[in-house]
Amino acid sequence: MTHTDNGLKAQLNAPDIVVAPGVYDALGASLAEQAGFDTVYLSGASLAYTQLGRPDIGLLSLTEISDAMSHIRERTDLSVVVDCDTGFGNA
């Protein structure tokens, strides 16, 4: 697999709408890729629901979200838009 840094940028600069199905793991991302999508959306809420069985109230750590994204990137050639929840800071 080769990952390109301009895949999402090129999609965003194109006149078409970017359709990015929501996923929460590498399997879902692989299925989206097989279905022909170029981009997926990794939702913090979907991770909280599936990993913790809890609502999205800031319970996931940056490491947990980063790990989920890394698994998707390791197994697919997709661009990934990631919801990083509250930013993990104290601003």
CORHUCOR-V269959 format. One record per pair of residues at least 12 apart in sequence whose C-alpha atoms are under 10 Angstrom apart, sorted by sequence separation. I is the first residue (numbers start at 1). J is the second residue. If there is no record, write none. Layout:
i:I j:J
i:I j:J
This chain:
i:20 j:32
i:28 j:40
i:29 j:41
i:44 j:56
i:45 j:57
i:48 j:60
i:69 j:81
i:29 j:42
i:43 j:56
i:44 j:57
i:45 j:58
i:47 j:60
i:51 j:64
i:69 j:82
i:44 j:58
i:68 j:82
i:44 j:59
i:45 j:60
i:21 j:37
i:24 j:40
i:44 j:60
i:48 j:64
i:66 j:82
i:20 j:37
i:21 j:38
i:22 j:39
i:23 j:40
i:24 j:41
i:25 j:42
i:47 j:64
i:48 j:65
i:65 j:82
i:19 j:37
i:20 j:38
i:21 j:39
i:22 j:40
i:23 j:41
i:24 j:42
i:47 j:65
i:65 j:83
i:66 j:84
i:18 j:37
i:19 j:38
i:20 j:39
i:21 j:40
i:22 j:41
i:23 j:42
i:24 j:43
i:65 j:84
i:18 j:38
i:19 j:39
i:20 j:40
i:21 j:41
i:22 j:42
i:23 j:43
i:24 j:44
i:44 j:64
i:65 j:85
i:18 j:39
i:19 j:40
i:20 j:41
i:21 j:42
i:22 j:43
i:23 j:44
i:24 j:45
i:25 j:46
i:44 j:65
i:47 j:68
i:18 j:40
i:19 j:41
i:20 j:42
i:24 j:46
i:25 j:47
i:43 j:65
i:62 j:84
i:23 j:46
i:24 j:47
i:42 j:65
i:61 j:84
i:62 j:85
i:22 j:46
i:23 j:47
i:24 j:48
i:60 j:84
i:61 j:85
i:62 j:86
i:24 j:49
i:25 j:50
i:60 j:85
i:62 j:87
i:24 j:50
i:42 j:68
i:58 j:84
i:59 j:85
i:61 j:87
i:62 j:88
i:11 j:38
i:24 j:51
i:42 j:69
i:58 j:85
i:61 j:88
i:11 j:39
i:41 j:69
i:57 j:85
i:58 j:86
i:60 j:88
i:56 j:85
i:57 j:86
i:58 j:87
i:8 j:38
i:42 j:72
i:58 j:88
i:7 j:38
i:8 j:39
i:7 j:39
i:40 j:72
i:46 j:83
i:38 j:76
i:39 j:77
i:40 j:78
i:41 j:79
i:42 j:80
i:43 j:81
i:44 j:82
i:45 j:83
i:38 j:77
i:39 j:78
i:40 j:79
i:41 j:80
i:42 j:81
i:43 j:82
i:44 j:83
i:45 j:84
i:38 j:78
i:39 j:79
i:40 j:80
i:41 j:81
i:42 j:82
i:43 j:83
i:44 j:84
i:45 j:85
i:24 j:65
i:37 j:78
i:38 j:79
i:39 j:80
i:40 j:81
i:41 j:82
i:42 j:83
i:43 j:84
i:44 j:85
i:25 j:67
i:26 j:68
i:29 j:71
i:30 j:72
i:34 j:76
i:37 j:79
i:38 j:80
i:39 j:81
i:40 j:82
i:41 j:83
i:42 j:84
i:43 j:85
i:44 j:86
i:25 j:68
i:26 j:69
i:29 j:72
i:30 j:73
i:33 j:76
i:24 j:68
i:25 j:69
i:26 j:70
i:27 j:71
i:28 j:72
i:29 j:73
i:32 j:76
i:33 j:77
i:23 j:68
i:24 j:69
i:25 j:70
i:26 j:71
i:27 j:72
i:30 j:75
i:31 j:76
i:33 j:78
i:25 j:71
i:26 j:72
i:29 j:75
i:30 j:76
i:32 j:78
i:25 j:72
i:26 j:73
i:29 j:76
i:30 j:77
i:24 j:72
i:26 j:74
i:27 j:75
i:29 j:77
i:30 j:78
i:23 j:72
i:26 j:75
i:27 j:76
i:29 j:78
i:26 j:76
i:29 j:80
i:23 j:80
i:20 j:78
i:22 j:80
i:20 j:79
i:22 j:81
i:20 j:80
i:22 j:82
i:20 j:81
i:11 j:79
i:3 j:73
i:7 j:77
i:8 j:78
i:9 j:79
i:2 j:73
i:3 j:74
i:7 j:78
i:8 j:79
i:1 j:73
i:2 j:74
i:7 j:79
i:8 j:80
i:1 j:74
i:3 j:76
i:4 j:77
i:6 j:79
i:7 j:80
i:8 j:81
i:1 j:75
i:2 j:76
i:3 j:77
i:4 j:78
i:5 j:79
i:1 j:76
i:2 j:77
i:3 j:78
i:4 j:79
i:1 j:77
i:2 j:78
i:3 j:79
